[in-house]
Amino acid sequence: MSNILTAYPTAESAASKASRRLIIAASLGNVFESFDLYIFGIMASTIAKLYFPAASDAASLLIFLSTFGVTFFVRPLGAVYLGNLADKIGRARVMSLSLLLMTVGMLIVAVTPTFATIGIAAPIAVVIGRVLQGFSAGGEFGSATALLAEHHPQRRGFITSWQAATQGFALMSAAATGAFLTASLSAAQFDSWGWRLPFLFGALLGPVGLYLRRHTEESSEFNEHANGEPIVELFKSQKSRVMTGIGLIALATIMIWMSVFLPTYAIRQFHMNPTIAFFGAVVSGATVFVLSPFVGLISDYVGRIAPMLVGTIAAALLAYPVFAMMKTSPTLGTLIICSVIFGTIIALYFGPIPALMSELFPVSTRTSGLSISYNVGVTVFGGFAPLILTTLNVVTANPLAPSYYVIFGAAIGALSLCSVRWHLKMY
């Protein structure tokens, strides 16, 4: 253990300026994509009543969450097209294209007038913006993760873990933004223009990311293996690896969306103050951001499966007690404890996933395999997570019911890790 602890600063000090720039450039799109998704989920109640009005607030929210889930269906389409393109022309060029599309989609959401102003055109425009972002997101994770993994194969766990860490940073930033806006603005100001500020800010930062990505170079590993028809090869001979990758991402997606949904859930079910509720997601995001690189580094020494298995068991055992604590004592102190537990589980399980998933596929199909398995998993288990969580609560009338979804994800994660170890015979 002492070797691992001393290796952390050593790894950092040994990283060249080019390596640090690569991590920033590759992770920036992940930050934008995740920030937009999380802020959209955090603002669910407000956007629902402004763009998807219905007879009641609950019905409006359900309509909004259904539409939110439908937009995830374009992610696999983006994964097929952009992932295949990245395996042909390069990861760096596709990363820039996906960031451009993402920025345009974010801008559409930021400036679209509400239903009260332009009628049915308002939700249509919002859905178009979301579809554009979903398509672009289809190629973002795969391209960036493949690029990071191929530049530093000897430190793959650590360097690719920043894909998980930056999702934590995005969650922290989105929740902090929500907390600040709800605390500093009146309800009327927030509904009128305050909720738009995070989307506008993200859109304005897009050009910064594009500038950084212009100077990103391909890895020598990619340049030596770029040939053929990657998508054909993937579906012809690597289907079991794709299915395993989809299963691996299930628990990570469910846990992250649980953290995103928790503020809305705590406000509606436990009548928690909105500012305090948002703070819980800030704590979860910060925990993921801090712990993920350390867990990724550990996986370079002990393997990917060990920390992920610990996270899987913890999720299965602690999900129900965490929600029970929230119900019994919906206070700031309880929320912080529960958020740290969730954040730690996410870091343990999600931190090694980018490295493990990149190792599932050979270089020639790596981006296609990563993109498709990641985005199908996110679509199936994450796109409808808010809707599933809300429906579980409505149908069962049990505020602890969302914990069942986490336990379900843990079971899929355990089976997928077994597939990696015994079916694919890795590690």
SVG drawing of the C-alpha trace seen along z (x, -y; Angstrom):
<svg xmlns="http://www.w3.org/2000/svg" viewBox="-55 -38 64 57">
<polyline fill="none" stroke="black" stroke-width="0.4" points="0.0,0.0 2.9,-2.4 4.1,-1.9 0.7,-2.9 0.5,-6.0 3.9,-7.2 3.2,-6.5 0.4,-9.0 2.5,-12.1 5.3,-10.4 2.9,-9.8 1.8,-13.4 5.3,-14.8 6.4,-12.6 3.6,-13.7 4.8,-16.0 3.0,-19.2 1.8,-17.5 0.2,-14.7 -1.6,-17.2 -2.8,-19.1 -4.1,-15.9 -6.1,-15.1 -7.6,-18.5 -8.5,-18.5 -9.9,-15.0 -11.9,-15.5 -13.3,-18.9 -15.9,-17.6 -16.9,-15.1 -17.3,-17.9 -19.5,-19.8 -21.6,-16.8 -22.0,-15.7 -22.7,-19.3 -25.4,-19.8 -27.0,-16.4 -26.9,-17.0 -28.1,-20.5 -30.9,-19.5 -31.8,-16.8 -31.4,-19.1 -33.6,-21.7 -36.3,-19.1 -39.2,-20.6 -38.6,-24.1 -38.1,-23.0 -41.1,-20.7 -43.6,-23.4 -42.2,-25.9 -41.9,-23.7 -44.2,-20.7 -47.2,-22.1 -49.9,-19.7 -52.9,-19.4 -50.7,-18.9 -47.0,-19.4 -46.6,-15.6 -48.0,-15.0 -45.9,-17.7 -42.7,-16.2 -43.6,-12.7 -44.1,-14.1 -40.8,-15.9 -38.9,-12.9 -40.3,-10.7 -39.1,-13.2 -35.8,-13.4 -35.4,-9.7 -36.4,-9.5 -33.6,-11.9 -31.1,-9.3 -32.1,-7.0 -30.0,-9.0 -26.9,-8.4 -26.4,-4.9 -26.8,-6.3 -24.1,-8.9 -22.0,-6.1 -22.2,-4.0 -21.5,-6.9 -19.0,-8.9 -17.3,-5.8 -16.8,-4.2 -15.6,-7.6 -13.1,-7.9 -11.6,-4.5 -11.1,-5.5 -10.0,-9.2 -8.8,-9.6 -10.0,-10.2 -8.9,-13.8 -10.8,-15.0 -14.1,-13.3 -13.7,-14.8 -13.7,-18.3 -16.8,-17.5 -18.7,-16.1 -17.9,-19.2 -19.1,-21.5 -22.4,-19.7 -22.7,-19.6 -22.2,-23.4 -24.8,-24.2 -27.4,-21.9 -26.7,-23.6 -27.2,-27.0 -30.5,-26.0 -31.8,-25.0 -30.4,-28.2 -32.2,-30.6 -35.5,-28.9 -38.6,-30.8 -41.1,-29.0 -44.4,-27.3 -46.3,-30.4 -44.5,-32.5 -44.3,-30.3 -46.5,-27.4 -45.8,-23.9 -42.6,-25.1 -40.9,-25.5 -40.8,-21.8 -40.0,-20.8 -37.0,-23.2 -35.8,-21.9 -36.1,-18.3 -34.1,-19.2 -31.4,-20.7 -31.4,-17.6 -31.3,-15.2 -28.3,-17.1 -26.5,-16.9 -27.4,-13.2 -26.0,-12.4 -22.7,-14.3 -22.4,-12.6 -22.5,-9.3 -18.9,-9.8 -17.5,-11.8 -16.7,-9.2 -15.4,-6.6 -13.1,-8.9 -11.7,-10.7 -11.2,-7.4 -9.5,-5.7 -7.1,-8.6 -6.2,-8.7 -5.8,-4.9 -3.5,-4.7 -1.2,-7.6 -0.4,-6.1 -1.0,-2.3 1.3,-1.8 -0.8,-4.2 -4.1,-3.5 -6.1,-3.2 -5.0,-6.5 -5.1,-8.6 -8.5,-7.3 -10.0,-7.6 -10.2,-11.4 -13.2,-10.5 -14.9,-9.4 -13.5,-12.2 -14.6,-14.9 -18.2,-13.6 -18.0,-14.1 -16.7,-17.6 -19.6,-18.2 -22.1,-17.0 -20.5,-19.1 -20.6,-22.2 -24.1,-21.6 -25.4,-21.1 -23.5,-24.1 -24.9,-26.2 -28.4,-25.0 -27.9,-25.8 -26.5,-29.2 -29.3,-30.2 -32.1,-29.0 -30.6,-30.7 -29.8,-34.1 -32.9,-34.5 -36.6,-34.7 -38.8,-32.0 -40.1,-34.3 -36.5,-35.3 -35.4,-31.7 -38.3,-30.7 -38.0,-33.7 -34.3,-33.7 -32.1,-32.2 -32.4,-28.6 -31.0,-29.6 -27.6,-30.8 -25.9,-27.5 -26.8,-26.4 -25.7,-29.8 -22.4,-29.6 -21.7,-26.1 -22.4,-27.2 -20.0,-30.1 -17.2,-27.9 -17.5,-25.5 -15.1,-27.5 -12.4,-27.2 -12.7,-23.4 -12.5,-23.5 -9.3,-25.6 -7.6,-23.1 -8.6,-20.1 -7.2,-21.6 -3.7,-20.8 -4.3,-17.2 -2.3,-14.6 -3.2,-11.0 -1.4,-8.2 1.2,-6.1 -0.8,-3.0 -3.8,-4.3 -1.6,-5.3 -0.3,-1.8 -3.7,-0.1 -6.1,-2.3 -7.6,-0.3 -10.6,1.8 -14.2,1.4 -14.2,1.1 -18.0,1.3 -18.3,4.5 -15.5,6.2 -17.0,5.2 -20.4,6.7 -18.9,9.7 -16.5,11.0 -16.8,8.9 -20.5,9.0 -19.9,10.6 -17.4,7.8 -20.0,5.2 -22.7,6.9 -20.2,7.1 -19.4,3.4 -23.1,2.5 -23.5,4.5 -20.4,2.9 -21.8,-0.6 -25.2,0.1 -24.4,-0.4 -22.2,-3.4 -25.0,-5.1 -27.7,-4.2 -25.6,-5.5 -24.7,-8.8 -28.3,-9.4 -29.4,-8.6 -27.1,-11.4 -28.4,-13.8 -32.0,-12.9 -31.5,-13.0 -32.1,-16.8 -35.4,-16.7 -36.4,-13.6 -35.4,-15.0 -37.4,-18.2 -40.5,-16.4 -40.5,-13.4 -38.8,-14.6 -39.7,-18.3 -36.1,-19.4 -35.0,-23.0 -33.9,-23.2 -30.5,-24.8 -29.7,-22.1 -30.9,-19.4 -28.6,-20.7 -25.7,-20.6 -26.0,-16.8 -25.2,-16.5 -22.2,-18.9 -20.8,-16.6 -21.4,-13.4 -19.7,-15.1 -16.8,-16.3 -16.3,-12.8 -16.2,-11.3 -13.9,-14.0 -11.3,-13.5 -11.4,-9.7 -11.7,-8.5 -8.1,-9.2 -6.8,-7.5 -8.9,-4.4 -7.8,-4.4 -4.2,-4.5 -4.8,-1.6 -6.3,0.4 -3.0,0.1 -1.5,2.1 -4.2,4.5 -6.3,4.8 -9.6,3.3 -11.9,5.9 -11.0,5.7 -12.0,2.1 -15.1,2.4 -16.2,5.6 -15.9,3.6 -18.1,0.9 -20.7,3.4 -21.0,5.1 -21.3,1.8 -24.0,0.6 -26.1,3.7 -25.7,3.6 -26.0,-0.1 -28.6,-1.4 -31.6,-0.7 -30.1,-1.8 -29.0,-5.1 -32.6,-5.9 -33.9,-4.8 -31.6,-7.3 -32.8,-10.1 -36.4,-9.3 -35.8,-9.1 -33.8,-12.2 -33.9,-14.5 -31.3,-17.0 -28.2,-18.5 -25.9,-16.2 -27.7,-13.1 -27.6,-14.3 -23.8,-14.8 -23.3,-11.3 -25.5,-9.7 -23.9,-11.8 -20.3,-10.7 -21.4,-7.1 -22.9,-7.4 -19.9,-9.3 -17.4,-6.7 -19.3,-3.8 -19.3,-5.6 -15.6,-6.3 -14.8,-2.7 -16.9,-1.2 -16.6,-3.9 -13.0,-5.0 -11.5,-1.8 -14.3,-1.4 -12.8,-3.6 -9.5,-1.6 -11.3,1.8 -13.7,1.0 -10.8,-0.3 -9.1,3.1 -12.1,5.0 -11.5,4.0 -8.5,4.0 -7.1,0.7 -8.8,1.1 -12.3,1.2 -11.7,-0.5 -13.6,-3.7 -16.5,-2.0 -16.7,0.6 -16.3,-1.9 -18.9,-4.3 -21.5,-1.7 -21.3,0.2 -21.1,-3.0 -24.0,-4.8 -26.3,-1.8 -25.7,-1.3 -26.3,-4.9 -29.5,-4.9 -31.0,-1.7 -30.1,-2.3 -29.7,-6.1 -31.9,-7.7 -35.1,-6.5 -33.6,-6.4 -35.5,-9.6 -38.7,-8.3 -38.2,-4.8 -37.4,-6.4 -40.4,-8.6 -42.7,-5.8 -41.4,-3.4 -42.3,-6.0 -45.8,-6.6 -46.6,-2.9 -45.2,-1.6 -45.9,-4.7 -42.6,-3.8 -40.0,-6.6 -37.3,-3.9 -38.2,-2.2 -35.4,-3.9 -32.9,-1.8 -34.3,1.3 -33.0,-0.1 -29.5,-0.5 -29.6,3.1 -30.7,4.2 -27.7,2.3 -25.4,4.0 -26.6,7.4 -25.9,6.6 -22.5,5.2 -21.5,8.4 -22.6,10.5 -20.6,8.4 -17.4,8.6 -17.9,12.4 -18.1,12.2 -14.8,10.3 -13.0,12.7 -14.3,16.1 -16.0,15.7 -13.5,13.2 -10.7,14.6 -9.2,11.1 -7.2,10.4"/>
</svg>
